[in-house]
Amino acid sequence: MINWDPEIYLQYKECIMRPAVELLSRIDMSPPARICDLGCGPGNSTKLLQQRWPEARIMGIDNDENMLRKAKSCGVKANWCLADLGEWQPEISADLIFSNAALHWLGDHAALFAKLMTFVRPGGVVAVQMPRNFTSPSHTIIQQVVETGPWADALRDVRDFNPVARPEKYYEVLSGHAAALDIWETEYLHVLNGADPVYDWISGTALTPYLTRLDGKHRQAFIARCRERLTRVYRRRADGTTLFLFRRLFIIATAKE
């Protein structure tokens, strides 16, 4: 099990939630009655959904108890469900399945996205945002550190190093299921503050599965090596800020009637 820490994750919540706001703003549909927030985390995206459609019945689904515990205290009126995101399916077809920065943790996206389209009613919408920055230094450094340390055997099977395909691949998967498709990418330039902000960011996201596997001296050595290599690439500017480019993929698929 991955030990997610909502507080670390939320350090950069404004940057992390900006794509959710952008995805939500591009959804054009009549008010949905049933919404599923797949990979709801601490409830931030669920709150956005409730604010836009206050009359909807919303379910927040996540596979981490710590995240759901935080979500339950965020003041959002929703049903919360602890479930494996890859195995979950709704009891009743949803009008909208929304997922912000979660599905890149799952494999076999061709089968996954085809399955998600069967979970919404005819005319319903699947709206997804996923990071697609896995060839950026923030992630290639992790791969290099994983493969070149004494922890290599323990960490080699943690996850796919490049889990999100190019946009056209999702078009190929979804075009047979969708009446309308909107697929685009946005690359954000985040201006971060702090002594080690890129490490701080990924310690609550991309690094978490690796840190969960390690303890003792190996864990500390792994962290030190990641920090050292990241600060070499992501240098602090004279004004104290660090620039962090981050590409994300957006998909809005409307099911055939």
C-alpha positions as CSV (number, residue, x, y, z in Angstrom):
1,M,0.0,0.0,0.0
2,I,1.2,3.5,-0.8
3,N,1.2,5.8,2.2
4,W,-0.2,9.1,1.0
5,D,0.0,12.2,3.1
6,P,-2.7,14.7,2.4
7,E,-0.8,17.6,4.1
8,I,2.2,17.1,1.9
9,Y,0.0,16.8,-1.2
10,L,-1.8,20.0,-0.3
11,Q,1.4,22.1,0.0
12,Y,0.9,23.1,-3.7
13,K,-2.8,22.8,-3.8
14,E,-3.3,26.0,-5.9
15,C,-1.0,24.7,-8.6
16,I,-2.4,21.2,-8.4
17,M,-6.1,22.4,-8.5
18,R,-5.6,24.8,-11.4
19,P,-5.9,22.0,-14.0
20,A,-9.1,20.8,-12.3
21,V,-10.6,24.2,-12.7
22,E,-9.6,24.3,-16.3
23,L,-11.1,20.9,-17.0
24,L,-14.3,21.7,-15.2
25,S,-14.7,25.0,-17.1
26,R,-14.6,23.1,-20.4
27,I,-17.4,20.7,-19.6
28,D,-20.5,21.7,-21.5
29,M,-23.5,19.6,-20.4
30,S,-26.9,20.0,-18.8
31,P,-26.8,19.8,-15.0
32,P,-25.8,16.2,-14.1
33,A,-27.8,14.3,-11.5
34,R,-25.0,11.8,-10.6
35,I,-21.3,12.7,-10.5
36,C,-18.4,10.4,-9.6
37,D,-15.1,12.0,-8.7
38,L,-12.7,9.2,-9.4
39,G,-9.5,9.6,-7.4
40,C,-11.0,12.4,-5.3
41,G,-8.0,12.7,-2.9
42,P,-8.6,15.1,-0.1
43,G,-11.8,16.4,-1.7
44,N,-10.6,19.6,-3.4
45,S,-12.0,18.6,-6.8
46,T,-15.2,17.3,-5.2
47,K,-15.7,20.7,-3.7
48,L,-15.4,22.3,-7.2
49,L,-18.0,19.9,-8.6
50,Q,-20.4,20.7,-5.7
51,Q,-20.0,24.4,-6.2
52,R,-20.9,24.2,-9.9
53,W,-23.7,21.7,-9.5
54,P,-25.0,22.0,-6.0
55,E,-28.1,19.8,-6.7
56,A,-26.1,16.8,-8.0
57,R,-25.5,13.6,-6.0
58,I,-21.8,13.3,-5.8
59,M,-19.6,10.3,-4.9
60,G,-15.9,10.7,-4.1
61,I,-13.9,7.6,-4.7
62,D,-10.3,7.0,-3.6
63,N,-8.1,4.1,-2.7
64,D,-6.4,5.8,0.2
65,E,-7.9,6.0,3.7
66,N,-5.8,9.1,4.7
67,M,-7.1,11.0,1.7
68,L,-10.7,10.0,2.3
69,R,-10.4,11.0,6.0
70,K,-9.3,14.4,4.9
71,A,-12.1,14.6,2.3
72,K,-14.7,13.8,4.9
73,S,-13.6,16.8,6.9
74,C,-13.6,19.3,4.0
75,G,-17.3,20.3,4.3
76,V,-18.4,18.8,1.0
77,K,-21.7,17.0,0.9
78,A,-20.8,13.8,-0.8
79,N,-20.8,10.1,-0.4
80,W,-17.2,8.8,0.1
81,C,-16.1,5.4,-1.2
82,L,-12.9,3.6,-0.4
83,A,-12.1,1.5,-3.5
84,D,-9.4,0.3,-5.9
85,L,-9.7,2.8,-8.8
86,G,-9.0,0.1,-11.3
87,E,-11.7,-2.2,-10.0
88,W,-14.4,0.3,-9.1
89,Q,-17.6,0.6,-11.0
90,P,-20.8,2.5,-10.2
91,E,-24.0,0.8,-9.2
92,I,-26.0,3.2,-11.4
93,S,-24.7,4.8,-14.5
94,A,-23.3,8.3,-13.9
95,D,-24.0,11.5,-15.8
96,L,-20.4,12.6,-15.2
97,I,-17.2,10.8,-14.3
98,F,-14.6,13.4,-13.4
99,S,-11.0,12.5,-12.6
100,N,-8.2,15.0,-11.8
101,A,-4.6,13.7,-11.6
102,A,-5.4,10.1,-10.7
103,L,-5.7,7.8,-13.6
104,H,-2.0,8.0,-14.5
105,W,-1.5,5.6,-11.5
106,L,-3.4,2.9,-13.4
107,G,-2.2,0.7,-16.2
108,D,-3.7,-0.5,-19.5
109,H,-5.3,2.8,-20.5
110,A,-6.9,1.4,-23.6
111,A,-9.0,-1.0,-21.6
112,L,-9.5,1.5,-18.7
113,F,-10.9,4.4,-20.8
114,A,-13.1,2.1,-22.9
115,K,-14.5,0.8,-19.6
116,L,-15.1,4.2,-18.2
117,M,-17.3,5.1,-21.2
118,T,-19.6,2.3,-20.3
119,F,-20.0,3.7,-16.8
120,V,-21.8,6.9,-18.0
121,R,-25.3,7.1,-19.4
122,P,-25.9,7.8,-23.1
123,G,-24.9,11.5,-23.5
124,G,-23.0,11.4,-20.3
125,V,-19.4,12.7,-20.0
126,V,-16.0,11.3,-18.9
127,A,-13.7,14.2,-18.1
128,V,-10.1,13.4,-17.2
129,Q,-6.9,15.3,-16.5
130,M,-3.5,13.5,-16.1
131,P,0.1,14.7,-15.9
132,R,2.1,14.1,-19.0
133,N,5.5,15.3,-17.9
134,F,7.2,11.9,-17.4
135,T,10.1,12.7,-19.7
136,S,10.8,15.9,-17.7
137,P,13.8,16.0,-15.3
138,S,11.6,15.8,-12.3
139,H,10.7,12.3,-13.4
140,T,13.7,11.1,-15.3
141,I,15.9,11.9,-12.3
142,I,13.7,9.6,-10.2
143,Q,14.1,6.8,-12.8
144,Q,17.9,7.3,-12.8
145,V,18.1,7.2,-9.0
146,V,15.9,4.1,-8.8
147,E,18.0,2.2,-11.3
148,T,21.4,3.1,-10.0
149,G,21.2,2.6,-6.2
150,P,21.3,-0.4,-3.9
151,W,17.5,-0.2,-3.8
152,A,17.1,-1.0,-7.5
153,D,15.6,-4.5,-7.0
154,A,13.2,-3.3,-4.4
155,L,11.9,-0.4,-6.5
156,R,12.1,-1.6,-10.1
157,D,8.5,-2.8,-10.3
158,V,6.9,0.1,-8.4
159,R,5.3,1.7,-11.4
160,D,5.5,2.4,-15.2
161,F,8.0,5.3,-15.6
162,N,5.9,6.7,-18.5
163,P,2.3,5.7,-18.0
164,V,0.4,8.3,-20.1
165,A,0.3,8.0,-23.9
166,R,0.3,10.7,-26.5
167,P,-3.1,12.5,-27.1
168,E,-3.7,10.8,-30.4
169,K,-3.7,7.4,-28.7
170,Y,-6.6,8.4,-26.4
171,Y,-8.4,9.6,-29.5
172,E,-8.0,6.2,-31.1
173,V,-9.3,4.5,-27.9
174,L,-12.3,6.8,-27.4
175,S,-13.4,7.8,-30.8
176,G,-15.5,4.6,-31.2
177,H,-17.3,5.2,-27.9
178,A,-17.8,9.0,-28.0
179,A,-20.2,11.3,-29.9
180,A,-17.8,14.2,-29.2
181,L,-14.2,14.4,-28.0
182,D,-12.1,17.3,-26.8
183,I,-8.5,16.5,-26.1
184,W,-5.8,19.0,-25.4
185,E,-2.6,19.7,-23.5
186,T,-1.5,22.6,-21.4
187,E,2.0,23.2,-20.1
188,Y,2.1,25.3,-16.9
189,L,5.1,27.3,-15.8
190,H,4.9,27.2,-12.0
191,V,6.9,29.8,-10.1
192,L,7.8,28.1,-6.8
193,N,9.3,29.4,-3.6
194,G,11.3,27.7,-1.0
195,A,14.8,26.0,-0.7
196,D,13.9,22.8,-2.4
197,P,10.4,23.3,-3.9
198,V,10.5,20.7,-6.8
199,Y,11.5,18.0,-4.3
200,D,8.8,19.1,-1.9
201,W,6.2,18.9,-4.7
202,I,7.1,15.5,-5.9
203,S,7.6,14.1,-2.4
204,G,3.8,14.2,-2.1
205,T,3.1,12.9,-5.5
206,A,5.5,11.0,-7.9
207,L,8.1,10.0,-5.2
208,T,5.5,8.7,-2.7
209,P,5.3,5.1,-4.0
210,Y,9.1,4.8,-3.8
211,L,9.5,6.3,-0.4
212,T,6.8,3.9,0.9
213,R,8.9,0.9,-0.1
214,L,12.1,2.2,1.6
215,D,13.1,2.6,5.2
216,G,16.2,3.4,7.3
217,K,19.5,4.3,5.6
218,H,18.3,3.4,2.1
219,R,15.3,5.8,2.4
220,Q,17.5,8.7,3.6
221,A,20.1,8.0,0.9
222,F,17.5,7.8,-1.8
223,I,16.0,11.1,-0.7
224,A,19.4,12.8,-0.5
225,R,20.4,11.6,-4.0
226,C,17.0,12.8,-5.5
227,R,17.4,16.2,-3.8
228,E,20.9,16.7,-5.0
229,R,20.1,15.9,-8.6
230,L,16.9,17.9,-8.6
231,T,18.5,21.1,-7.2
232,R,21.2,20.7,-9.9
233,V,18.6,21.0,-12.6
234,Y,16.0,23.1,-11.0
235,R,18.1,26.0,-9.8
236,R,16.9,28.8,-7.6
237,R,16.8,32.2,-9.4
238,A,18.3,35.4,-8.1
239,D,14.9,36.4,-6.8
240,G,14.6,33.2,-4.8
241,T,12.1,31.5,-7.1
242,T,12.3,28.2,-8.9
243,L,10.6,27.6,-12.3
244,F,8.9,24.2,-12.8
245,L,7.4,23.4,-16.2
246,F,4.5,20.9,-16.0
247,R,2.6,19.4,-18.9
248,R,-0.9,18.0,-18.4
249,L,-3.3,16.1,-20.7
250,F,-7.0,16.8,-20.7
251,I,-9.8,14.6,-22.1
252,I,-13.5,15.3,-22.3
253,A,-15.5,12.5,-24.0
254,T,-19.3,12.6,-24.4
255,A,-20.9,9.2,-24.8
256,K,-23.0,8.3,-27.8
257,E,-26.8,8.6,-27.3
